[in-house]
Amino acid sequence: MNTTPANVMDPAHADAATHHRWYEDIQALLAGTLFVALGVVMFGQAGLLTGGTAGIAFLIHYATGVSFSLVFFVINLPFYVFAWKRMGAAFAVKTFAAVGLLSLFTHFLPQGLTFDYLSPFLATVLGGLLCGTGMLILFRHRASLGGLNVLVLYLQERMGWRAGKVQMAMDGLIVLGALMVADGERVALSVLGAVVLNMTLAINHRPGRYMAL
């Protein structure tokens, strides 16, 4: 007699059901990076920043005028070594593809999408939600946008440094750097955007909580 409830998947078929095929990974890479790119464009329109390597890229962009998409792609190059060592070849390749797509999308989106007016507060909330949702899509397909997240995981494994503390310290330095290129209001909104982004991930990205059925 089959005692498995009708709404619970047989464990024997769970892996097959949740395994992503190559075309599903491609769709996720395109959709996830497009969501993040739209959020980044909103942040840029409102003069905001965010954490991680994207935040560093924004700092360099605001300070020098160099294209965000170019800076973001270049500063992520060293982190692929950490991604390869920490997460494996497949993760590193997908991450490289995601970073490349995000760089392209952030470069070309403004040519097809403009805002006559965008409230900084609305850009903060919507941008944070879009970035968080896009990253969530990428995470569920074993990809990321590279950068500091990969580095802190590598340092935790090799040096024993607590990833959360290292990440917090790095993001803190980025926010302090923002004070050199943005006023206090923009920095405060940037912090709020980072909170919205991370809350989106924290609430929705929990292993075992959301399963494909």
N, C-alpha and C positions, 0 to 999 in steps of 0.2 A: 504494500500500500504506500502511495506517495504522501508523506506527511509534511511536505514543504508547502507553506501557505501560497495561495495563488499569486499574491503580490510580492513574493520574495523570490529572487532569482536563484536557481540551483548554483552553488559555488563552482561546480565543474564547468559551467558555461560563463561565469563572471568575467574571467580574463578575456575570453573571446569577444564578449559583448562590449567591454570597456576599452579594448585595444583599438587605437586609432589607425585607420588605413592612411596611405600616403596622400591621397587626395583630400582626406579630412584634415590632415596636418597642414596642407597647403591653404585650404580654406581658412583655417584658424590663424595661420600666420598673416594672411592678407587682412582678415577682419580685425584681429587683435591689434596689429600695427596701425591700421587705419583709424581705429577708435583712439588709440594713444596719440596719433598724429593730430587728430582734430582737437583733442584736449591740449596738446602742446601749442597748436596754433592759437587757441583761445588764451592760454597763458601769455604767449608772446604778444598778442594784440593788446592785452591789458597791462603789459609790462611786469608780469609776475615771474617767479622762479619756482623751482621744485627741487626735490632732493636728488641724491645720487649723481651719476655722470650727466644726466640731463640738466641738473642744477648747475654743474660746473660749465657745461656747454652754454647755458644761458648767461652765466657770469661773463664768460669770454666774449659771447656775442654782444652783450650790452656794453662791455668795456671797449671792444675793438671794432664792432660792426661786421665782423666776419660771420658768414652764414652759419646759423645754428646747425643746420643739417650736416654741413661739412665738418664743423667742430665736433659734433656728437659722434659722427662715424670715426673720426681719427682718434679721439681720446679713448674709444672703446677697444681699439686694436690690441693693446697689451693684455686686456682681460680675457681674450680668447684662450690664452695659454692656461689661465686659471680654470676657465670653464672646461677645457679639455681634460685637465688633471682631476678636477673636482667632480664633474658630472658625466664625463665620458664624451666620446666622439660625436654621437648623435645629438646630444644636448648642445655641444659647441657649434656644430654645423647649423642647427636650427636657430641658435642665438645669433650667429653671424648673419643668417638670412633675415632675421627679425630686425636687427640693427640696420642692415642695409635698406630694408623696406621702409623703416621708419624715417631714415634720412631722406629717401626719395619722396615719401609722402609729405613730410614737413616742408620740403622744397617746392613741390608742385601744387599742393593744396591751395595756397594763397592765390595761385593763378586762376583758380576756378571757384574760389569761395572768399568773399570779403564781407566785412561787417561795417555797416554805416555807423552803428553804435553798439557797443557791448559793455554792459555794466561790469566793472571790475569784480564786484561781489558775485554776479552771475557767472562770470568767467571762472572764478575760483571754484564754485560749487560744481558747475557742469564740467569744467576741465578736470577736476579731481575725480569725479564719477567716471568720466570717459576713460581717463588714464587707468584708473583702478580696474574697470571692467575689461579694458583691452589687455592689461597685464594678466588678469585672471584667466582670460582665454588662452594666452600664451603659456601660462604655468600649467594648465590642464593638458597641454599638448607637449609637455616636457621641453619648453623653450623659455627664454627670458630676453630681456633687453640688455644683458651683460652688465658690465660696470661694477660698482662697489658691492652689490649683493654677492656676486661671485667671489670678489676679493676677500670679504670678511669671512665667508665660509671657508675659504682656503686658509686664511690666517688662523681661524679657530682650529682647523684640523692639524696644521703644521706647527703652530706656535702655542696653541692652547689659549689664545685670547678669546674672550667671550664675544660672540658675533654681535649680540644685541648692543653691548657697550661700545664696540668699535664702530658699528653703524651709527649709533647716536652721536658719537664724537665727530665722525666725519660730516654728518648732516648739520651738526651744530656749527662746524667751521664754514660750511657752505652758506648757512644763514648769516653768520657774521660777515662773510664776504659780500653778501647781498647789500649790507648797509653802505658799502662803498659805491654802489651803482643804482640804488633805489632808496626812496624815502621810507619812513617808518610805516606808513599805511600800506605800501606795497609789500613790505617785508611781513607785516602782520597777516595780510591776505595770503601771502605765499605759504606761511605756516598753516593757515586754515586749509588751504588747498592740499597740502601734504597730509593733514589729518584726515580729510575727506577721502583721499586716495587710499591711505593705509587702513582706514576703517572699512572701506569697501573690500579690501583684500582680507582683512582679519575676520570679517563676518562671513564671507563667502568661500574662503579658501581654507577649508578644514578637512584634512584627510579622513575619509570614511563617512563624512556627513552627507555629502551629495554624491550619489551613485547613479550611473547611467543604467536605466532599466528598460 
